[in-house]
Amino acid sequence: SGVKRATGALIALLLVLTACGGGQLSWDPAAVEAELTTEPAAKAGVEVTLIAQFSGIPDKEGADMRFDVPYDGKSHMTKGEDVGGGKFTLLFTFPQSGTYDVYMHYYQDGEHITKLKKLEVQ
């Protein structure tokens, strides 16, 4: 019947999608947490260090993390420097004061995790 054929096709699709994931992960992407801080406190026109601290991720080679700070209607995505222990940094200058959305994109083992934090800039 059509229902059996559709169910079979859906199961086949799920198997293909699962196979593309690269096998079993040694970590749980749903358990990943992230904190965002700056050094010094964020002030417009002053270069600061954005610091993303991730927990629940493996500390191994091959991780990629990018900060995305949209403003003026454009995305500004830049690779963070991996300083170890789940911490990534980036030198950044906010053009004006206000509240910014800072997206932290983490890539590892074929997974892509995005965390959003609000940052108040003086």
Secondary structure, DSSP 8 states (H G I E B T S, - for coil): -HHHHHHHHHHHHHHHHHHHTTS--SS-GGG-EEEEEEES---TTSEEEEEEEEESS---TT-EEEEE--BTTB--EEE-EEEETTEEEEEEE-SSSEEEEEEEEEEETTEEEEEEEEEEE-
